[in-house]
Amino acid sequence: ELKVEQNPLFLSMQEGKNYTIYCNYSTTSDRLYWYRQDPGKSLESLFVLLSNGAVKQEGRLMASLDTKARLSTLHITAAVHDLSATYFCAVDMRYYGNKLVFGAGTILRVKS
Amino acid sequence: EAQVTQNPRYLITVTGKKLTVTCSQNMNHEYMSWYRQDPGLGLRQIYYSMNVEVTDKGDVPEGYKVSRKEKRNFPLILESPSPNQTSLYFCASSLGGREQFFGPGTRLTVL
């Protein structure tokens, strides 16, 4: 059974600081997604990482994928309050019922 | 506008009263799925469908049914809801092997 572990589960950080969210998974997959969710809202796709070594950046967020280590990271640079949300990683298991297997989510609070 | 829609968005019901949550997509996607979101557990797949009349169980199918009579629609049926089915439900659709698009969510409370 695939397990996806995110850490930390809760992150409180000051504006302007940097931090990294980690996503470890237990079986082979070549594709991983990062989503953002605001309270009461649906999932917003942030990044699709399609291969080993993939790195994508959008604004203050940068995501990477190491399929050999089964690890993805979401790095936050110079956090701002607007980044406060819950972030999920999801491992693509499209050959097994076209499903995504999600981590538990990281609740990020950026304090002014 | 390409989208996945769900109805209702909010529902409070009582134990044992059958309900259906509808899901519709306008992107001609073959694949559709239902997920439930619970605190600390992320999202978990309930059922999925690869095309019309083709459905199968996901990771947490107990207490749920689905049907896929038309390509655009994929309703989720709770024949006898129980309090442990109180959750936030998302429908998603995709082309085969491509990124999934999520609906706005349905918050269900079973008393």
Interface residues (C-beta under 8 A of the other chain):
Chain A: V4 L9 Y33 K41 S42 L43 S45 V48 F88 A90 R94 G97 N98 K99 L100 V101 F102 G103 A104 G105
Chain B: Y31 S33 Y35 G40 L41 G42 L43 R44 Q45 Y48 M50 D56 G58 D59 F90 S94 G96 G97 E99 Q100 F102 G103 P104 G105
